[in-house]
């Protein structure tokens, strides 16, 4: 992708066209300029069923939570279960290449599952006629370490807890004082008091 100073995005191949609306660098609302011969790009498009599907599904979008973007999804969202293509209403089936990250309901509700770290995945929409559109997304972790105070004198206790951690999450912890390892735990609970 090459961007002009005016914010225009250059399209020179059929692959560039495929990225529109599915890659954050190629937004649906962008200003695009063809840099290749129009006949050459048109020929590539005419020969590509994938491009036909992308163009037919160009208006398809995700109903993301306020403040979320494809590159940083933190909340549940919705996906449409049908789309009008020309005169035909087509049903849409959704899938995710990492079902541990997203759970897709039959009503189009997508539940974002707790993840241990920011995790990328691909969400795919497939119409009843076989057209497909992929969304590359990143789900951001909600897991955080919470400590009740910034400093503890020798002998005082700190309360440490994991916020938004999955129930099966186990942690390895270490205490260091002046860079010297004082204590370690191989399997801690999500919340507890440690000297």
Secondary structure, DSSP 8 states (H G I E B T S, - for coil): --B-TTSEEEE-SHHHHHHTTTSTTS-TT-EEEE-S-HHHHHHHHHT-HHHHHHHHTTT--EE--TT-BTTBB-S-EEE-SEEEETTEEEEEEEEES-TTTEEE-TTSEEEE---SS-EEEEEEEEETTS-EEEEEEEE----EEEES-S---TT--EEEEEES--TT--EEEEEEETTEEEEEEEEE-SEEEE-
